[in-house]
Amino acid sequence: WSTAGCSEGMGTRAWMRGESIKFASFTSDASGTRNYGGHTANDFVYGQYSEAEMPLSVDYKELVATLRCLQHWTGIKRGDGAPPASPDFAPWRDMVVLIGTDSAVNCFRLNNGKAGPAEAAHVIPVLREVHACCHAARVQMIAVHCPRKLNTLSDRLAAAPSYRAAEATFRRR
């Protein structure tokens, strides 16, 4: 980004100025069965899909996992089983958030907000929720592909049978 010729506050947004950029990141995954998981360096999210979500595609479930992680860390909605937020919980606001997912198609969907016609009926509402969450928290998101072999902790969290098991998995990392 070049700000040559721009005076302070003119032509650039606050999150674009180097000294003001705050970053956060997480990875998320769907187990392909009933659960999803995600983590940062020091926190995790675990949850289960509703009965209505169960028959939908893995790519849909991966997208929902991303949404629920974003909702958790922006303070919009805590993850399933998560204890109430501590007083020092500082939701992500005014940040650039790097999202790692092992679903390459969802990287495309998250970065451009589009879905093909085959899954549009299910995927577009989730994408709208993702972008509404980012708008409410003033988050600029960037999705990157994280190959499955590198997304192991999120995969293990998603495979956990309960919140307690996911918590134990996260502690053992």
N, C-alpha and C positions, 0 to 999 in steps of 0.2 A: 504494500500500500504506500502510495506516495502522498504526502500532505504538503508538498512544495507549493508555496504560494497561498496556502490556507492559513488564515489567522486562527488563533485559539478559539475553539467552539464553532468555527464556521467550516462547513464542508466535510467534517468528519464526525462520526458518532463517538460517544465516550468509550464504548467497548473496542473501538478501532485504535485508540491511542495506546501505544505500547505500555505506558506506565499504568494504565487503567485496566488492562485485560486481566480477568480472573478466569482460570480454567478449572474444570472439574471433569471427571471421566468415570465411566462404568462400563462393564460388559454384562450382557444378559443372555439367557438361553431358555429354551423350552425343552421339556423332557420328551415331548412327543406323546406323553400319556396324559397325566392329570396336573402336573405341576410346572412352575417356572421359577427361575432364580436369577439373581443378579448381584453384583458386588462392586464396591469401590475398594480402596486400599484398607479402609477401616470400618466398613459397614456392609450389610447384606440385606437383600430383599428376598422373600420367599412367598409363594402363594399358590393357590389352586384355581383351575379354570372352572367356570360354571358348567352345569350340564348342557346348556345350549352351545357352549364353546367347544365341548369335547369332540364332536364329529368334524369340526373344521380343520383346515390344513395346518401342517406344521409351520409354514410361513406365516399364516395368520396368528398362530399361537406365539411365535417369536416376536411378532409386532406388538401383540398385547403385553408380552413380558417387558418390552422396551417402554411401552406406555406406563405400565404400573411402576417400573423403576423410576421413571421421570416424575410421576406423581408423588412417589415416596420422598425423593430427595429434593423436590421443590416445595414440599410441605402441603401439597394439595390433598393427598390421601396417603395415610400410612399403609405399608404392606401388610398382608395377611399375617396375623400372629405377632406382629411387631409390638413391642411395649410402647406405651405412650411416649411421646417425644420428651426428652429431658429439657430442662430450662435452657441449657446451652445449645440446643439443636438449632443450627443456623441453616435454614433451607437455602438451596441454591437460588440465588437471585442475581440478575445482571451478570451472568456468566456465559462463557463459551463452553459448551458441554460436548465432549467427545464421547460418542456412543460406539462401543464395540459389539458387533453381532456376527454370528457365523452364517447368517442368511444374506448372501450377496444381493438377492432381489430386494430385501428390505433396506439395504443400504441405499439402493436406487430410490425406493419409495420414500424413505425418510428425507433424503436430500432434495428430492424434487416434488414431493407431495402428490405423485401420480400412481395409479394402479391400472393394470390391464383390465379388459372387460370381464375376464373369467372370474376374478375374485372381487371386482369392484363393489358389489353389494355388501360384502363383509369388511373389506379392507378400508374403503374410503371413510366410513365413520370412525374407525380407529385412527387413521391418519389425521382426521379433523381434530380428534381429542388430543393427539400428540402435539399438533401445532397450537391448539388452544392452550394447552398446558405451558408450552414454551412462551407463548404470548403473555399469559398471566404472570409468569415468573421472569419475564424479560430475558429469556434464554435464547442464545443462538446455538443451534445444535449442528453437529457435523457427525454423520454416521460413517464408520469405516468398517471394512470387512476384517473380521478376526477369524482366521481359519480354525476349524473345529479343534484341531490338535493343540491350539494355543488357548482355547476357551474352556479349559478343563475345570476350573473352580466353579464357574457358572453352570457348567454341565452337571457337576456333582451336586450343587445346590438344588438344581431343578429335579434331580433324580431322588432327592431325599423324600422320605414318606411323610414327614411332618416338619413343622417349624422347629421343634426341639432338635430333630435330627439335622436339619439344615444349619442350625446354630452350632452344633457340635462339629459339623463338617467345616464351617467357616473358621472356628477356633483352631482346628488342626492344620489349617493351610500352611 
